[in-house]
Amino acid sequence: MPEKENKNSNNSAVDIAPANYKVCEVIETEIKTKNNLTIKEATGKGKKEDVKIDIIINYCKGCEICVAFCPEGVLIMNKEVAEVVDISKCTKCNICEYLCPDFSISVE
């Protein structure tokens, strides 16, 4: 994979990033509910339209079904919990939501 160098103004550090590196605009918020549930909410522009993906951290048991079956690679496992890695790829197919055995993911 080709790499490029980015030097800051004082030349004291060099960052190496892949040439095809793309920053996706996603807003991630962690919400605590009255029932002591922790919800990670990711919002941003998907492939077709705006997307909001909620993951209830307390319900996710880390089975990786959502990660394995997501056709676009939107989700990854972060330790033992699913996490949104690139919301810009999301097509709102809802496969992750339908297959989650613990009802921990919702896509709007």
C-alpha positions, -999 to 999 in steps of 0.1 A, spaced: 0 0 0 15 34 -10 23 57 19 28 94 21 46 116 46 30 145 63 54 168 82 42 194 107 54 230 106 83 225 130 96 193 113 98 175 147 75 147 138 65 127 108 31 111 103 28 82 80 -7 75 66 -20 54 37 -24 75 5 -60 63 2 -68 73 38 -103 88 40 -118 105 71 -155 98 74 -176 123 92 -193 105 121 -206 119 154 -203 93 182 -221 100 215 -222 78 246 -255 81 264 -264 67 299 -301 60 304 -322 60 336 -320 22 336 -281 24 337 -278 13 301 -249 27 281 -258 34 244 -232 43 218 -249 64 191 -231 70 158 -246 94 133 -234 104 99 -239 103 61 -243 68 48 -241 56 12 -277 66 5 -288 89 33 -282 100 69 -278 71 93 -280 66 130 -267 34 146 -273 27 183 -255 0 201 -266 -8 236 -233 -18 252 -249 -36 282 -267 -60 258 -239 -67 234 -222 -100 243 -196 -99 215 -209 -127 194 -196 -109 162 -227 -119 141 -233 -83 131 -196 -78 121 -195 -111 101 -227 -104 82 -224 -67 75 -220 -66 37 -203 -32 38 -179 -36 67 -194 -9 88 -188 -26 122 -158 -40 140 -153 -56 174 -136 -34 199 -126 -57 227 -159 -76 233 -183 -50 220 -194 -41 184 -185 -6 173 -191 15 142 -159 19 122 -171 36 90 -207 49 89 -202 63 54 -204 27 40 -238 20 56 -267 13 33 -293 9 60 -299 -27 50 -306 -35 87 -289 -69 86 -270 -62 118 -302 -52 136 -322 -83 123 -295 -108 132 -285 -95 166 -297 -121 191 -296 -97 220 -314 -67 202 -284 -45 210 -283 -27 176 -308 -4 160 -304 14 126 -324 44 116 
